[in-house]
Amino acid sequence: MYLSIGNDMAIRDRSIVGIFDLDNCSWSHRTREFLSQAEERGEVVTATDDLPKSFLLTSEYGLNRVYLVQPNTATFHRRTGK
C-alpha cells in the first residue's frame, strides 16, 4: 500500500522504519545530529511547503530517506491503520 505524504508524493508503507514528531524529537542533540548528517548525505526530502511537523525514516532497496512532512504522527497512524 502507498501512503500519501504531501506535495503529490507517496511512499510504500512497508518501507517506513519510523515516524517521528519533530517537536518531541528535535530537542535531542542526537536527533539533530542524525538529521544534519542525513542532509549532508542528500537523504532528506522535503514533502511540504509549510513548517514540517514530523519526519518519516524509510529504507527500501538499500536507500535510506528522511521525509520532512506536514501531517503529524497521529495522522499517519490513522492512515496506516497500525
C-alpha positions as CSV (number, residue, x, y, z in Angstrom):
1,M,0.0,0.0,0.0
2,Y,1.2,3.5,-0.7
3,L,0.9,6.4,1.8
4,S,0.4,10.0,0.7
5,I,2.8,12.2,2.5
6,G,2.1,15.6,0.8
7,N,3.1,17.6,-2.2
8,D,1.8,14.9,-4.5
9,M,4.3,12.4,-3.1
10,A,3.6,8.9,-1.9
11,I,5.8,6.2,-0.3
12,R,5.3,2.5,0.3
13,D,4.1,1.9,3.8
14,R,6.3,-1.2,4.2
15,S,9.4,0.9,3.6
16,I,8.7,3.1,6.7
17,V,11.1,2.4,9.5
18,G,9.7,5.1,11.9
19,I,7.5,8.1,12.1
20,F,8.8,10.8,14.5
21,D,7.3,14.0,15.9
22,L,9.7,16.9,15.3
23,D,8.5,18.8,18.4
24,N,9.3,15.9,20.7
25,C,12.4,14.6,19.0
26,S,14.3,17.7,17.9
27,W,15.3,18.7,21.4
28,S,17.7,15.7,21.4
29,H,21.2,16.5,20.2
30,R,21.4,13.0,18.7
31,T,18.3,13.6,16.6
32,R,19.6,16.9,15.4
33,E,22.9,15.3,14.5
34,F,21.2,12.5,12.7
35,L,19.1,14.9,10.6
36,S,22.2,17.1,9.9
37,Q,24.2,14.1,8.7
38,A,21.3,12.8,6.6
39,E,21.0,16.2,5.0
40,E,24.7,16.2,4.2
41,R,24.4,12.8,2.5
42,G,21.5,14.1,0.4
43,E,18.9,11.7,2.1
44,V,16.5,14.4,3.2
45,V,13.4,15.1,1.1
46,T,11.1,18.0,2.0
47,A,7.5,17.0,1.3
48,T,5.8,20.2,2.5
49,D,5.8,23.9,1.7
50,D,5.0,24.7,5.3
51,L,6.8,24.1,8.6
52,P,7.2,20.3,9.0
53,K,5.6,18.7,12.0
54,S,7.1,15.2,11.7
55,F,9.6,13.2,9.7
56,L,9.5,9.7,8.3
57,L,12.5,7.5,8.1
58,T,12.4,5.0,5.2
59,S,14.6,2.3,3.9
60,E,14.0,0.5,0.6
61,Y,16.3,-1.1,-1.9
62,G,19.3,-0.1,0.1
63,L,18.3,3.6,0.0
64,N,17.6,5.5,3.2
65,R,15.5,8.6,3.1
66,V,14.2,11.1,5.6
67,Y,11.0,12.8,4.6
68,L,10.0,16.1,6.3
69,V,6.2,16.2,6.2
70,Q,3.4,18.4,7.4
71,P,0.9,15.8,8.9
72,N,1.6,14.8,12.5
73,T,2.3,11.3,13.7
74,A,-1.3,10.6,14.7
75,T,-2.5,11.3,11.1
76,F,-0.1,8.7,9.7
77,H,-1.1,6.3,12.4
78,R,-4.8,6.6,11.3
79,R,-3.8,6.4,7.6
80,T,-1.8,3.2,8.0
81,G,-4.2,1.5,10.5
82,K,-1.3,0.3,12.6
